Amino acid sequence: GPIILQSYRVIADYEKNSKSELSVKDGDVVDVVEKTENGWWFCQMKNKRGWVPAAYLEPLDSPDESEEQDPNYEGELHITTKDFTGEMEDELDVKEGETVEVIHKLLDGWWVVRRGSVTGYFPAMYLQKSGDAV
Amino acid sequence: TIKRPPQNPPPRPPPEVRRKQV
């Protein structure tokens, strides 16, 4: 049967930084073709297609309804796959190969992560579930 | 076919959006 795509409204202007991305404007409506846990969603708008940060999109039909998973305060063990230095105060600095606990997997691709007694945001893109093959 | 997503983390939500989410 036909594939029904979910429509989302763009909530802030986004200027693309690479060829595979899509520039969108506040108020645009896009259809989401694929969602990745990294927070990049593949969208189409009229005849254009490309990746858009999920943080810039809200569901067209139910803007107030949260699609987020619940946090898991016990934490899920992950290994970092890249050195990362946060640019904002609430982001965590972690070297490659460290074990961290993922507490909240947010759709925008910035997960809440705990390392020892410190908690902060970390890019899902640089995390691999502990025990998963590379 | 769908191209691979960008290899960098997506930007954090812009400040005006973050305010809306709170």
Backbone of each chain as nested JSON, in Angstrom:
{
  "chains": [
    {"id": "A", "residues": [
      {"number": 1, "name": "GLY", "atoms": {"N": [0.821, -1.201, 0.0], "CA": [0.0, 0.0, 0.0], "C": [0.851, 1.245, 0.0]}},
      {"number": 2, "name": "PRO", "atoms": {"N": [0.218, 2.387, -0.081], "CA": [0.987, 3.642, -0.11], "C": [1.668, 3.906, 1.232]}},
      {"number": 3, "name": "ILE", "atoms": {"N": [2.799, 4.532, 1.188], "CA": [3.505, 4.893, 2.414], "C": [3.04, 6.291, 2.82]}},
      {"number": 4, "name": "ILE", "atoms": {"N": [2.488, 6.392, 4.019], "CA": [2.036, 7.702, 4.488], "C": [3.154, 8.323, 5.311]}},
      {"number": 5, "name": "LEU", "atoms": {"N": [3.605, 9.472, 4.868], "CA": [4.692, 10.142, 5.569], "C": [4.121, 11.102, 6.599]}},
      {"number": 6, "name": "GLN", "atoms": {"N": [4.836, 11.234, 7.723], "CA": [4.408, 12.174, 8.766], "C": [4.829, 13.59, 8.379]}},
      {"number": 7, "name": "SER", "atoms": {"N": [3.914, 14.523, 8.564], "CA": [4.232, 15.92, 8.273], "C": [4.658, 16.644, 9.546]}},
      {"number": 8, "name": "TYR", "atoms": {"N": [5.645, 17.499, 9.398], "CA": [6.164, 18.295, 10.512], "C": [6.247, 19.751, 10.102]}},
      {"number": 9, "name": "ARG", "atoms": {"N": [6.067, 20.62, 11.089], "CA": [6.21, 22.06, 10.853], "C": [7.592, 22.486, 11.319]}},
      {"number": 10, "name": "VAL", "atoms": {"N": [8.231, 23.333, 10.517], "CA": [9.547, 23.87, 10.873], "C": [9.337, 25.012, 11.865]}},
      {"number": 11, "name": "ILE", "atoms": {"N": [10.078, 24.99, 13.0], "CA": [9.831, 25.984, 14.044], "C": [10.913, 27.048, 14.139]}},
      {"number": 12, "name": "ALA", "atoms": {"N": [11.953, 26.942, 13.321], "CA": [12.961, 28.015, 13.251], "C": [13.719, 27.848, 11.937]}},
      {"number": 13, "name": "ASP", "atoms": {"N": [14.222, 28.963, 11.408], "CA": [14.991, 28.886, 10.162], "C": [16.211, 27.994, 10.366]}},
      {"number": 14, "name": "TYR", "atoms": {"N": [16.52, 27.17, 9.367], "CA": [17.746, 26.369, 9.413], "C": [18.456, 26.468, 8.06]}},
      {"number": 15, "name": "GLU", "atoms": {"N": [19.708, 26.9, 8.116], "CA": [20.53, 27.042, 6.906], "C": [21.441, 25.826, 6.812]}},
      {"number": 16, "name": "LYS", "atoms": {"N": [21.408, 25.126, 5.678], "CA": [22.185, 23.887, 5.583], "C": [23.685, 24.153, 5.559]}},
      {"number": 17, "name": "ASN", "atoms": {"N": [24.443, 23.175, 6.084], "CA": [25.895, 23.281, 6.152], "C": [26.604, 22.297, 5.235]}},
      {"number": 18, "name": "SER", "atoms": {"N": [25.851, 21.406, 4.619], "CA": [26.469, 20.475, 3.673], "C": [25.436, 20.123, 2.61]}},
      {"number": 19, "name": "LYS", "atoms": {"N": [25.915, 19.512, 1.536], "CA": [25.067, 19.227, 0.367], "C": [23.875, 18.329, 0.683]}},
      {"number": 20, "name": "SER", "atoms": {"N": [24.056, 17.401, 1.624], "CA": [22.991, 16.427, 1.873], "C": [21.892, 16.978, 2.777]}},
      {"number": 21, "name": "GLU", "atoms": {"N": [22.097, 18.197, 3.287], "CA": [21.081, 18.79, 4.168], "C": [20.079, 19.624, 3.36]}},
      {"number": 22, "name": "LEU", "atoms": {"N": [19.009, 20.023, 4.054], "CA": [17.957, 20.83, 3.438], "C": [17.797, 22.12, 4.245]}},
      {"number": 23, "name": "SER", "atoms": {"N": [17.834, 23.246, 3.555], "CA": [17.558, 24.521, 4.24], "C": [16.047, 24.691, 4.35]}},
      {"number": 24, "name": "VAL", "atoms": {"N": [15.588, 25.079, 5.54], "CA": [14.146, 25.26, 5.747], "C": [13.905, 26.571, 6.494]}},
      {"number": 25, "name": "LYS", "atoms": {"N": [12.672, 27.052, 6.382], "CA": [12.295, 28.318, 7.03], "C": [11.182, 28.061, 8.04]}},
      {"number": 26, "name": "ASP", "atoms": {"N": [11.18, 28.892, 9.078], "CA": [10.123, 28.871, 10.091], "C": [8.76, 28.827, 9.388]}},
      {"number": 27, "name": "GLY", "atoms": {"N": [7.927, 27.848, 9.729], "CA": [6.591, 27.747, 9.15], "C": [6.475, 26.806, 7.967]}},
      {"number": 28, "name": "ASP", "atoms": {"N": [7.621, 26.404, 7.376], "CA": [7.577, 25.416, 6.29], "C": [6.975, 24.111, 6.82]}},
      {"number": 29, "name": "VAL", "atoms": {"N": [6.361, 23.343, 5.932], "CA": [5.882, 22.005, 6.3], "C": [6.65, 20.985, 5.46]}},
      {"number": 30, "name": "VAL", "atoms": {"N": [7.226, 20.005, 6.145], "CA": [8.019, 18.974, 5.459], "C": [7.422, 17.603, 5.775]}},
      {"number": 31, "name": "ASP", "atoms": {"N": [7.679, 16.641, 4.896], "CA": [7.336, 15.246, 5.167], "C": [8.604, 14.529, 5.597]}},
      {"number": 32, "name": "VAL", "atoms": {"N": [8.517, 13.77, 6.702], "CA": [9.697, 13.066, 7.204], "C": [9.721, 11.653, 6.616]}},
      {"number": 33, "name": "VAL", "atoms": {"N": [10.803, 11.349, 5.917], "CA": [10.959, 10.057, 5.242], "C": [11.658, 9.061, 6.162]}},
      {"number": 34, "name": "GLU", "atoms": {"N": [12.673, 9.531, 6.89], "CA": [13.422, 8.647, 7.786], "C": [13.917, 9.431, 8.99]}},
      {"number": 35, "name": "LYS", "atoms": {"N": [13.808, 8.796, 10.176], "CA": [14.329, 9.418, 11.4], "C": [15.537, 8.618, 11.86]}},
      {"number": 36, "name": "THR", "atoms": {"N": [16.623, 9.298, 12.205], "CA": [17.753, 8.596, 12.819], "C": [17.847, 9.028, 14.279]}},
      {"number": 37, "name": "GLU", "atoms": {"N": [18.419, 8.141, 15.095], "CA": [18.602, 8.444, 16.524], "C": [19.592, 9.579, 16.723]}},
      {"number": 38, "name": "ASN", "atoms": {"N": [20.412, 9.832, 15.697], "CA": [21.407, 10.899, 15.784], "C": [20.797, 12.294, 15.753]}},
      {"number": 39, "name": "GLY", "atoms": {"N": [19.496, 12.362, 15.47], "CA": [18.842, 13.661, 15.443], "C": [18.783, 14.302, 14.068]}},
      {"number": 40, "name": "TRP", "atoms": {"N": [19.259, 13.598, 13.049], "CA": [19.101, 14.062, 11.665], "C": [17.926, 13.315, 11.051]}},
      {"number": 41, "name": "TRP", "atoms": {"N": [16.946, 14.048, 10.542], "CA": [15.786, 13.427, 9.9], "C": [15.808, 13.766, 8.413]}},
      {"number": 42, "name": "PHE", "atoms": {"N": [15.545, 12.724, 7.59], "CA": [15.528, 12.933, 6.139], "C": [14.141, 13.404, 5.73]}},
      {"number": 43, "name": "CYS", "atoms": {"N": [14.086, 14.578, 5.155], "CA": [12.808, 15.228, 4.868], "C": [12.658, 15.532, 3.387]}},
      {"number": 44, "name": "GLN", "atoms": {"N": [11.412, 15.644, 2.97], "CA": [11.176, 16.171, 1.634], "C": [10.166, 17.302, 1.705]}},
      {"number": 45, "name": "MET", "atoms": {"N": [10.4, 18.282, 0.832], "CA": [9.529, 19.45, 0.768], "C": [9.403, 19.787, -0.714]}},
      {"number": 46, "name": "LYS", "atoms": {"N": [8.176, 19.656, -1.25], "CA": [7.967, 19.803, -2.698], "C": [8.925, 18.863, -3.419]}},
      {"number": 47, "name": "ASN", "atoms": {"N": [9.829, 19.386, -4.25], "CA": [10.721, 18.484, -4.983], "C": [12.123, 18.417, -4.372]}},
      {"number": 48, "name": "LYS", "atoms": {"N": [12.265, 18.959, -3.163], "CA": [13.595, 18.968, -2.535], "C": [13.658, 17.946, -1.4]}},
      {"number": 49, "name": "ARG", "atoms": {"N": [14.836, 17.366, -1.232], "CA": [15.025, 16.387, -0.164], "C": [16.348, 16.635, 0.535]}},
      {"number": 50, "name": "GLY", "atoms": {"N": [16.405, 16.313, 1.816], "CA": [17.679, 16.439, 2.527], "C": [17.476, 16.257, 4.017]}},
      {"number": 51, "name": "TRP", "atoms": {"N": [18.592, 16.264, 4.736], "CA": [18.567, 16.046, 6.187], "C": [18.334, 17.36, 6.92]}},
      {"number": 52, "name": "VAL", "atoms": {"N": [17.48, 17.296, 7.954], "CA": [17.134, 18.469, 8.768], "C": [17.31, 18.065, 10.243]}},
      {"number": 53, "name": "PRO", "atoms": {"N": [17.846, 18.965, 11.091], "CA": [17.927, 18.631, 12.523], "C": [16.519, 18.473, 13.114]}},
      {"number": 54, "name": "ALA", "atoms": {"N": [16.288, 17.365, 13.815], "CA": [14.961, 17.094, 14.378], "C": [14.521, 18.189, 15.338]}},
      {"number": 55, "name": "ALA", "atoms": {"N": [15.486, 18.864, 15.971], "CA": [15.156, 19.906, 16.942], "C": [14.384, 21.067, 16.306]}},
      {"number": 56, "name": "TYR", "atoms": {"N": [14.455, 21.178, 14.991], "CA": [13.808, 22.279, 14.294], "C": [12.402, 21.918, 13.803]}},
      {"number": 57, "name": "LEU", "atoms": {"N": [11.923, 20.732, 14.176], "CA": [10.64, 20.244, 13.649], "C": [9.676, 19.916, 14.776]}},
      {"number": 58, "name": "GLU", "atoms": {"N": [8.373, 20.175, 14.552], "CA": [7.348, 19.71, 15.485], "C": [6.227, 19.058, 14.672]}},
      {"number": 59, "name": "PRO", "atoms": {"N": [5.584, 18.031, 15.26], "CA": [4.537, 17.337, 14.499], "C": [3.426, 18.307, 14.115]}},
      {"number": 60, "name": "LEU", "atoms": {"N": [2.965, 18.21, 12.869], "CA": [1.96, 19.149, 12.364], "C": [0.614, 18.928, 13.061]}},
      {"number": 61, "name": "ASP", "atoms": {"N": [0.244, 17.687, 13.281], "CA": [-1.083, 17.375, 13.816], "C": [-1.175, 17.548, 15.329]}},
      {"number": 62, "name": "SER", "atoms": {"N": [-0.067, 17.255, 16.029], "CA": [-0.131, 17.273, 17.497], "C": [1.112, 17.951, 18.065]}},
      {"number": 63, "name": "PRO", "atoms": {"N": [1.222, 19.283, 17.869], "CA": [2.445, 19.976, 18.277], "C": [2.751, 19.887, 19.769]}},
      {"number": 64, "name": "ASP", "atoms": {"N": [1.728, 19.664, 20.591], "CA": [1.968, 19.649, 22.042], "C": [2.307, 18.252, 22.558]}},
      {"number": 65, "name": "GLU", "atoms": {"N": [2.083, 17.263, 21.712], "CA": [2.29, 15.887, 22.153], "C": [3.776, 15.539, 22.057]}},
      {"number": 66, "name": "SER", "atoms": {"N": [4.33, 15.042, 23.14], "CA": [5.756, 14.725, 23.132], "C": [5.982, 13.324, 22.575]}},
      {"number": 67, "name": "GLU", "atoms": {"N": [6.967, 13.228, 21.695], "CA": [7.33, 11.919, 21.155], "C": [8.519, 11.337, 21.906]}},
      {"number": 68, "name": "GLU", "atoms": {"N": [8.991, 12.072, 22.897], "CA": [10.202, 11.651, 23.603], "C": [9.951, 10.378, 24.418]}},
      {"number": 69, "name": "GLN", "atoms": {"N": [10.976, 9.551, 24.513], "CA": [10.934, 8.409, 25.423], "C": [11.083, 8.938, 26.848]}},
      {"number": 70, "name": "ASP", "atoms": {"N": [10.694, 8.099, 27.823], "CA": [10.923, 8.468, 29.221], "C": [12.397, 8.283, 29.561]}},
      {"number": 71, "name": "PRO", "atoms": {"N": [12.909, 9.085, 30.495], "CA": [14.294, 8.878, 30.922], "C": [14.453, 7.545, 31.652]}},
      {"number": 72, "name": "ASN", "atoms": {"N": [15.662, 7.018, 31.631], "CA": [15.998, 5.79, 32.353], "C": [17.11, 6.15, 33.337]}},
      {"number": 73, "name": "TYR", "atoms": {"N": [16.698, 6.393, 34.59], "CA": [17.65, 6.928, 35.562], "C": [18.711, 5.916, 35.978]}},
      {"number": 74, "name": "GLU", "atoms": {"N": [18.45, 4.638, 35.71], "CA": [19.478, 3.634, 36.004], "C": [20.652, 3.792, 35.047]}},
      {"number": 75, "name": "GLY", "atoms": {"N": [20.383, 4.3, 33.852], "CA": [21.438, 4.516, 32.865], "C": [21.704, 3.273, 32.038]}},
      {"number": 76, "name": "GLU", "atoms": {"N": [21.935, 3.485, 30.742], "CA": [22.237, 2.389, 29.819], "C": [23.679, 2.583, 29.361]}},
      {"number": 77, "name": "LEU", "atoms": {"N": [24.519, 1.57, 29.558], "CA": [25.946, 1.734, 29.289], "C": [26.244, 1.895, 27.796]}},
      {"number": 78, "name": "HIS", "atoms": {"N": [27.019, 2.914, 27.494], "CA": [27.472, 3.177, 26.123], "C": [28.958, 3.527, 26.158]}},
      {"number": 79, "name": "ILE", "atoms": {"N": [29.611, 3.318, 25.017], "CA": [31.015, 3.703, 24.86], "C": [31.072, 4.899, 23.918]}},
      {"number": 80, "name": "THR", "atoms": {"N": [31.91, 5.864, 24.231], "CA": [32.058, 7.017, 23.326], "C": [32.981, 6.625, 22.171]}},
      {"number": 81, "name": "THR", "atoms": {"N": [32.641, 7.067, 20.971], "CA": [33.403, 6.684, 19.775], "C": [34.261, 7.831, 19.243]}},
      {"number": 82, "name": "LYS", "atoms": {"N": [34.246, 8.959, 19.925], "CA": [35.009, 10.114, 19.456], "C": [35.252, 11.053, 20.633]}},
      {"number": 83, "name": "ASP", "atoms": {"N": [36.407, 11.708, 20.64], "CA": [36.634, 12.768, 21.623], "C": [35.605, 13.865, 21.383]}},
      {"number": 84, "name": "PHE", "atoms": {"N": [35.059, 14.409, 22.44], "CA": [34.115, 15.508, 22.255], "C": [34.312, 16.557, 23.338]}},
      {"number": 85, "name": "THR", "atoms": {"N": [34.426, 17.788, 22.917], "CA": [34.511, 18.902, 23.845], "C": [33.27, 19.757, 23.654]}},
      {"number": 86, "name": "GLY", "atoms": {"N": [32.488, 19.886, 24.691], "CA": [31.253, 20.65, 24.596], "C": [31.515, 22.131, 24.354]}},
      {"number": 87, "name": "GLU", "atoms": {"N": [30.592, 22.753, 23.627], "CA": [30.7, 24.194, 23.394], "C": [29.82, 24.963, 24.374]}},
      {"number": 88, "name": "MET", "atoms": {"N": [28.805, 24.273, 24.881], "CA": [27.906, 24.916, 25.835], "C": [28.194, 24.351, 27.22]}},
      {"number": 89, "name": "GLU", "atoms": {"N": [27.791, 25.111, 28.23], "CA": [28.054, 24.71, 29.617], "C": [27.393, 23.396, 30.004]}},
      {"number": 90, "name": "ASP", "atoms": {"N": [26.243, 23.103, 29.366], "CA": [25.507, 21.9, 29.767], "C": [25.928, 20.659, 28.982]}},
      {"number": 91, "name": "GLU", "atoms": {"N": [27.0, 20.77, 28.174], "CA": [27.482, 19.619, 27.409], "C": [28.679, 18.988, 28.114]}},
      {"number": 92, "name": "LEU", "atoms": {"N": [28.801, 17.676, 27.936], "CA": [29.829, 16.917, 28.638], "C": [31.079, 16.772, 27.754]}},
      {"number": 93, "name": "ASP", "atoms": {"N": [32.255, 16.948, 28.352], "CA": [33.517, 16.688, 27.638], "C": [33.925, 15.248, 27.931]}},
      {"number": 94, "name": "VAL", "atoms": {"N": [34.064, 14.436, 26.9], "CA": [34.47, 13.043, 27.109], "C": [35.437, 12.629, 26.007]}},
      {"number": 95, "name": "LYS", "atoms": {"N": [36.448, 11.871, 26.383], "CA": [37.404, 11.33, 25.408], "C": [36.823, 10.064, 24.774]}},
      {"number": 96, "name": "GLU", "atoms": {"N": [37.374, 9.692, 23.625], "CA": [36.97, 8.47, 22.939], "C": [37.269, 7.24, 23.809]}},
      {"number": 97, "name": "GLY", "atoms": {"N": [36.343, 6.276, 23.761], "CA": [36.578, 5.006, 24.44], "C": [36.162, 4.975, 25.896]}},
      {"number": 98, "name": "GLU", "atoms": {"N": [35.538, 6.04, 26.37], "CA": [35.073, 6.065, 27.768], "C": [33.687, 5.412, 27.866]}},
      {"number": 99, "name": "THR", "atoms": {"N": [33.405, 4.869, 29.023], "CA": [32.074, 4.314, 29.268], "C": [31.222, 5.375, 29.962]}},
      {"number": 100, "name": "VAL", "atoms": {"N": [30.034, 5.586, 29.442], "CA": [29.093, 6.54, 30.045], "C": [27.731, 5.867, 30.187]}},
      {"number": 101, "name": "GLU", "atoms": {"N": [26.87, 6.454, 31.008], "CA": [25.513, 5.941, 31.175], "C": [24.539, 6.897, 30.493]}},
      {"number": 102, "name": "VAL", "atoms": {"N": [23.743, 6.365, 29.568], "CA": [22.738, 7.186, 28.893], "C": [21.468, 7.182, 29.729]}},
      {"number": 103, "name": "ILE", "atoms": {"N": [21.044, 8.361, 30.12], "CA": [19.879, 8.495, 30.991], "C": [18.623, 8.86, 30.195]}},
      {"number": 104, "name": "HIS", "atoms": {"N": [18.784, 9.675, 29.156], "CA": [17.614, 10.13, 28.404], "C": [17.98, 10.287, 26.931]}},
      {"number": 105, "name": "LYS", "atoms": {"N": [17.339, 9.467, 26.094], "CA": [17.587, 9.525, 24.645], "C": [16.623, 10.525, 24.02]}},
      {"number": 106, "name": "LEU", "atoms": {"N": [17.095, 11.726, 23.774], "CA": [16.227, 12.765, 23.223], "C": [16.249, 12.712, 21.699]}},
      {"number": 107, "name": "LEU", "atoms": {"N": [15.105, 13.068, 21.117], "CA": [14.951, 12.956, 19.664], "C": [15.89, 13.872, 18.897]}},
      {"number": 108, "name": "ASP", "atoms": {"N": [16.33, 14.961, 19.539], "CA": [17.165, 15.922, 18.81], "C": [18.608, 15.438, 18.642]}},
      {"number": 109, "name": "GLY", "atoms": {"N": [18.907, 14.224, 19.151], "CA": [20.247, 13.669, 18.953], "C": [21.246, 14.089, 20.014]}},
      {"number": 110, "name": "TRP", "atoms": {"N": [20.783, 14.823, 21.022], "CA": [21.641, 15.217, 22.148], "C": [21.105, 14.515, 23.385]}},
      {"number": 111, "name": "TRP", "atoms": {"N": [21.809, 13.479, 23.798], "CA": [21.316, 12.63, 24.892], "C": [21.881, 13.087, 26.219]}},
      {"number": 112, "name": "VAL", "atoms": {"N": [21.088, 12.862, 27.265], "CA": [21.553, 13.159, 28.621], "C": [22.362, 11.959, 29.105]}},
      {"number": 113, "name": "VAL", "atoms": {"N": [23.606, 12.247, 29.473], "CA": [24.578, 11.202, 29.749], "C": [25.236, 11.482, 31.097]}},
      {"number": 114, "name": "ARG", "atoms": {"N": [25.536, 10.392, 31.841], "CA": [26.194, 10.553, 33.134], "C": [27.552, 9.857, 33.076]}},
      {"number": 115, "name": "ARG", "atoms": {"N": [28.555, 10.548, 33.596], "CA": [29.876, 9.935, 33.696], "C": [30.387, 10.249, 35.089]}},
      {"number": 116, "name": "GLY", "atoms": {"N": [30.444, 9.213, 35.927], "CA": [30.777, 9.442, 37.325], "C": [29.668, 10.261, 37.955]}},
      {"number": 117, "name": "SER", "atoms": {"N": [30.038, 11.405, 38.514], "CA": [29.031, 12.225, 39.182], "C": [28.567, 13.381, 38.302]}},
      {"number": 118, "name": "VAL", "atoms": {"N": [29.058, 13.423, 37.043], "CA": [28.74, 14.551, 36.167], "C": [27.718, 14.139, 35.117]}},
      {"number": 119, "name": "THR", "atoms": {"N": [26.735, 14.992, 34.916], "CA": [25.689, 14.728, 33.925], "C": [25.627, 15.889, 32.939]}},
      {"number": 120, "name": "GLY", "atoms": {"N": [25.454, 15.571, 31.649], "CA": [25.331, 16.633, 30.657], "C": [24.874, 16.078, 29.324]}},
      {"number": 121, "name": "TYR", "atoms": {"N": [24.736, 16.967, 28.343], "CA": [24.314, 16.547, 27.003], "C": [25.527, 16.06, 26.215]}},
      {"number": 122, "name": "PHE", "atoms": {"N": [25.285, 15.04, 25.38], "CA": [26.351, 14.472, 24.561], "C": [25.727, 14.019, 23.236]}},
      {"number": 123, "name": "PRO", "atoms": {"N": [26.47, 14.177, 22.09], "CA": [25.87, 13.784, 20.803], "C": [25.673, 12.267, 20.7]}},
      {"number": 124, "name": "ALA", "atoms": {"N": [24.46, 11.842, 20.404], "CA": [24.159, 10.415, 20.228], "C": [25.037, 9.806, 19.135]}},
      {"number": 125, "name": "MET", "atoms": {"N": [25.414, 10.631, 18.175], "CA": [26.24, 10.188, 17.054], "C": [27.574, 9.585, 17.512]}},
      {"number": 126, "name": "TYR", "atoms": {"N": [28.067, 10.022, 18.658], "CA": [29.364, 9.561, 19.148], "C": [29.215, 8.526, 20.261]}},
      {"number": 127, "name": "LEU", "atoms": {"N": [28.08, 7.844, 20.299], "CA": [27.847, 6.823, 21.32], "C": [27.529, 5.494, 20.667]}},
      {"number": 128, "name": "GLN", "atoms": {"N": [28.043, 4.437, 21.283], "CA": [27.764, 3.092, 20.8], "C": [27.36, 2.271, 22.012]}},
      {"number": 129, "name": "LYS", "atoms": {"N": [26.261, 1.524, 21.865], "CA": [25.776, 0.747, 22.991], "C": [26.86, -0.236, 23.435]}},
      {"number": 130, "name": "SER", "atoms": {"N": [27.087, -0.318, 24.707], "CA": [28.126, -1.189, 25.241], "C": [27.789, -2.632, 24.908]}},
      {"number": 131, "name": "GLY", "atoms": {"N": [28.751, -3.36, 24.314], "CA": [28.509, -4.751, 23.952], "C": [28.177, -4.929, 22.481]}},
      {"number": 132, "name": "ASP", "atoms": {"N": [27.773, -3.837, 21.794], "CA": [27.488, -3.919, 20.359], "C": [28.792, -3.979, 19.565]}},
      {"number": 133, "name": "ALA", "atoms": {"N": [28.777, -4.732, 18.475], "CA": [29.958, -4.795, 17.607], "C": [30.149, -3.453, 16.897]}},
      {"number": 134, "name": "VAL", "atoms": {"N": [31.369, -3.124, 16.589], "CA": [31.671, -1.853, 15.897], "C": [31.168, -1.928, 14.459]}}
    ]},
    {"id": "B", "residues": [
      {"number": 1, "name": "THR", "atoms": {"N": [17.365, 6.137, -3.423], "CA": [18.105, 5.745, -2.226], "C": [18.359, 6.975, -1.359]}},
      {"number": 2, "name": "ILE", "atoms": {"N": [18.397, 6.717, -0.049], "CA": [18.6, 7.806, 0.893], "C": [20.08, 7.944, 1.2]}},
      {"number": 3, "name": "LYS", "atoms": {"N": [20.546, 9.146, 1.074], "CA": [21.965, 9.396, 1.354], "C": [22.252, 9.25, 2.835]}},
      {"number": 4, "name": "ARG", "atoms": {"N": [23.505, 9.015, 3.151], "CA": [23.903, 8.925, 4.546], "C": [23.706, 10.271, 5.241]}},
      {"number": 5, "name": "PRO", "atoms": {"N": [23.289, 10.229, 6.506], "CA": [23.132, 11.508, 7.214], "C": [24.476, 12.198, 7.396]}},
      {"number": 6, "name": "PRO", "atoms": {"N": [24.466, 13.493, 7.643], "CA": [25.718, 14.223, 7.877], "C": [26.516, 13.555, 8.992]}},
      {"number": 7, "name": "GLN", "atoms": {"N": [27.818, 13.664, 8.909], "CA": [28.693, 12.984, 9.874], "C": [28.982, 13.835, 11.111]}},
      {"number": 8, "name": "ASN", "atoms": {"N": [28.356, 14.974, 11.209], "CA": [28.504, 15.81, 12.406], "C": [27.196, 15.816, 13.185]}},
      {"number": 9, "name": "PRO", "atoms": {"N": [27.283, 16.0, 14.497], "CA": [26.031, 16.078, 15.272], "C": [25.19, 17.254, 14.795]}},
      {"number": 10, "name": "PRO", "atoms": {"N": [23.872, 17.089, 14.807], "CA": [23.027, 18.217, 14.424], "C": [23.166, 19.346, 15.438]}},
      {"number": 11, "name": "PRO", "atoms": {"N": [22.888, 20.573, 15.007], "CA": [22.964, 21.678, 15.964], "C": [21.928, 21.524, 17.066]}},
      {"number": 12, "name": "ARG", "atoms": {"N": [22.25, 22.038, 18.233], "CA": [21.263, 22.079, 19.324], "C": [20.12, 23.006, 18.889]}},
      {"number": 13, "name": "PRO", "atoms": {"N": [18.95, 22.849, 19.517], "CA": [17.842, 23.74, 19.151], "C": [18.233, 25.197, 19.374]}},
      {"number": 14, "name": "PRO", "atoms": {"N": [17.782, 26.083, 18.493], "CA": [18.072, 27.502, 18.684], "C": [17.422, 28.009, 19.973]}},
      {"number": 15, "name": "PRO", "atoms": {"N": [17.986, 29.062, 20.57], "CA": [17.497, 29.526, 21.883], "C": [15.996, 29.782, 21.937]}},
      {"number": 16, "name": "GLU", "atoms": {"N": [15.434, 30.352, 20.868], "CA": [13.994, 30.675, 20.911], "C": [13.162, 29.396, 20.994]}},
      {"number": 17, "name": "VAL", "atoms": {"N": [13.681, 28.317, 20.393], "CA": [12.96, 27.05, 20.429], "C": [13.121, 26.4, 21.795]}},
      {"number": 18, "name": "ARG", "atoms": {"N": [14.325, 26.505, 22.356], "CA": [14.566, 25.918, 23.67], "C": [13.623, 26.525, 24.703]}},
      {"number": 19, "name": "ARG", "atoms": {"N": [13.383, 27.812, 24.564], "CA": [12.459, 28.472, 25.497], "C": [11.065, 27.87, 25.373]}},
      {"number": 20, "name": "LYS", "atoms": {"N": [10.657, 27.577, 24.123], "CA": [9.342, 27.016, 23.858], "C": [9.197, 25.625, 24.475]}},
      {"number": 21, "name": "GLN", "atoms": {"N": [10.328, 24.87, 24.484], "CA": [10.282, 23.489, 24.959], "C": [10.166, 23.402, 26.475]}},
      {"number": 22, "name": "VAL", "atoms": {"N": [10.59, 24.469, 27.166], "CA": [10.612, 24.431, 28.63], "C": [9.177, 24.414, 29.17]}}
    ]}
  ]
}
